[in-house]
Amino acid sequence: MQLIDLSVTMEPTEGEPVPVQIEYVNHQEGADLLGKPAGIDHTAFPDGIGLSIEFVKLTTHSGTHIDAPAHYGPLSEGKTAKTIEDLPLDWFFHDGVLIDCSECPADETITSAEIEQKLATMKYDIKPYDIVLLRTGADKYWGKAEYFTKFRGVTREATEWLVLRGVKVIGIDSFGFDAPFHRMLSEYQEKQQSDVLWPAHLYGREKEYCQIERLANLDKIPVNTGFTVACFPIKVRNCGAGWSRVVAMIKN
């Protein structure tokens, strides 16, 4: 079996609007910390070193992560929206469907018509609980300022089209699931219509589903179907998102 890592590396990068901060404590410093309660330092440890440790400051939306329904609003389908630790595990281990949307420019959102056309070409019918991965190629900008601004995004109707067919998890290899922030905000200023703001996200208030944002290496998956995706989210109390090490599992 071939395992393909579909996650970005958590690191300080220009593509994150809230920078990830990592403080590294080396083995000698770690020994000093561990020995402090007993009044000893690293010289008391074997080889003069102890254990390393890192302190990380980030958001639940940093790096490759899964958005839970609670991220979209307090209610989903008329009930209290699920936070990340409440989501059923079986949503996150299912057949994968890779849809290549990389040939269109970054200023065009992904529509339901495009998804239907791609699936027709693939001769594949979406089934409940398929994990749909949308490849746009935007992961090539990871680590650069363009990562925050240069990606396609998904329309509300495309999201609805998939969710109404039983899909619970949709992933994309870009900074966000909707269009870039600046495009949505500019459209609102022009039209003064609230429905242009995060429409795909906010569809989750009507129908329960999850997004995976900031995937990577979707171009490394050699097939469009016939593989499995594992994308279990980290449990974080009462949070609307959680990090995930997403993996595609390809049978030899």
N, C-alpha and C positions, 0 to 999 in steps of 0.2 A: 504493500500500500504506500502511495506517495502522499506526504503531508505538505501542504503549501500554506505558509504563514501569510495571512491577509491583514495583518495589523501593522501600524506604524510604530516606531520606537518612541517611547515617552521621553522627551528631551526638550530643553529650551530651544525654541525655533521662532523665526519671524512669522510663521503661519498661524501661530496661536495668539489671539487677541489678549488673553490673560496668560502671561508667560509662565511656563513650568519652572519652578525653582528647586534645585537639588543641592543639598549640602552634604558633602562627602566627609565622613569621619574615617580616617584610615586605621589600620590595625594597631598602630602604637597608641593613637589617641583613644581608640576603643578600649584598649587595655587600661588606660588611665581612668576612663569613665567607669568601667566595670569594677576596678579595684578601689575606687574612691570611698565607698561605704566602709571598707575595711582599713582605710588609711594606707593602701599600697598603690604603687604605680606600675608602669609597664615592665620595669626591670624585674619584677617578681614573677612575670609570666614566662613560660617556655619560649625560648628564642627572643625574648624581649618584646613580644607582640601578642595582642589578644584578638578580638573580633571586630571586624569593620561594621559600620552601620551608616544608613543614609536617612536624612530627613527630607521629605518631599512635600512641596506646597503646590497644589494644583486644584482644578475644578473637576467635578464629575463628568464634565464635557470635554476634558482634555484628552488628546490622543484618540485612539480607536475606542469607541464607547457605544452603548446602547441607550436610546431614549425610551423611557417607560411612559405609559399613558399619563402619569401624574405630571410629567414635564409639560404637557399640552394644556392642562387645566385641572381644576379640582374635581371635575366630573367627566366620566366617559361612559357613554351609553346610559346616561341617567343615574349612574352609580358612582360612588367614590372611586376616583381613578387609582389604579394600582401603582404603587411605588416599585422601585427596582427589585426589592427583596421579596415582593409578593407575586412576582410573575412565575407562571408554571415553567418548570425546567424543560418540559417536553416541547416547548416552542422553539428551543434553541439547539436542537439536534435533529435535523431533518434533511431531506433531499434538497440539493441546491439547484437553482436555475440561474445561469449566467446570461444576461442580456447585454450585448455589446452596443452601447450608445455613444461610442467614442468618435464617430466620424462627423458629427455635427459640431458647429462652433459653440464656444462657451456661453454666448449670449442667447442661446435657444434652450428653453426648458424642455424636459422630457414629457411628452404627452401620452395619453392613453392610445391614440392612433399609432404612434411610433412603437409602443410596446406590443400592440396587437399585430402590427406588421412584422416585427421581429419574431414573435412567437409563431406566426404563420409560416415564415421562412424556415424556422426551426422544426416545424410540424409538431409542435408541443402544446398541449393544453394544460394550463395551470391547475393544480389540484390543491385542496386545503393543506395548510401547513408547509407548503413549499417555502424555502427560504430564498427569496429573489435577490440577486446581486446585480446592481446596475453599474456597468463599467463605462466610465466617461473618460478615463485617462488623466483626470485631474491630480492623481497622486504623484505625477511627475513634478509637480510644483511644491511638494512637501519640503519644508525647510526654507522656503522662499516667501517673500511678501505676497506674491501672486496667488499663493494658496488660499488666502482669505477672500480674494476677489474674483478669481478666474475659474468659474465652474458653472455647470449647467443648471442644476437644481431640477426638482420634480414638481409637476403641477398637481393641484388638488385632485383633478379628475383621473389622472394616472394612478395616484395613490388609492383613490376610491375603487377604481377598476380592479386593482389587485386585491384589496382588502375584501371586497364583496365576493371574491372567489375563494375566500378562506385563508388568504395569506396573512400571517401574523407578524412576520419579520421581513423587512425590506432593507437592504444595505446598499450603500453607495460609496464610491472611492473619492469623495470630495470633502471639503471642509464642512458643508452643511447639506441638508436634504432639500430645503427650499432654495430658491435663487439667492445669490449673494445679498448680504444686508443692504449694501448701497443701492442695488437695483430695486429692491422692494420699497425702501424708504423714498427713493426718487419717484417711483410710480405713485406712492401715496401722496406725495406733495403735489403731483400733477393732477391726480384724479380725486383726491380726498375721499377715497373709499377704503374702509377698514378691511375689506375682504382680500386686499392685495398683500396684506401683512401676514407672513408665515402661513399661507393657506394649506399647505400639505401637512405641516405640523398640527394645525388646529382642526384638521379633519379628524384627528384622534379624539376630539371631544365627542364626536358622533359615533365613531366606530373604533373599537379597541385594537391597537396595533403598535408595533415597535419599529424604530428605525435603528440601523447601524450607520454611524457616520465615521468618516475618515478611514475607510478601508484602504488597502494597498495590494499591489501585485495581482489584481484580477486578470491581468494579461498573461499571468503564468499558469492559469487554469486551462488545461488543454482541451476541455470539452465544455459544451453548453449545458448538458444535463448528464445524469448518470453518476453524480458525485454527491458526497454528503458534506454538510456544513455543521461545524460545532462552534457555538458562539455564546457560551454561558456567561452571563454578566456577574460581576462581583457584587456580593450583597452589601449594601450600604444603607443603614437605617433611615427610613423616611425620605429617601432621595428619588429624584426624577430621572436619574441616569446612573450608569455604572460602567466601569471599564471592562473590556473583554479582549482576550487573546483569541482572535477568530482564525479558524483553520479550515481549509478545504481538504477533504479526504478523498483521494482518487484511487480506485481499485486498479491494480495492475492487470 
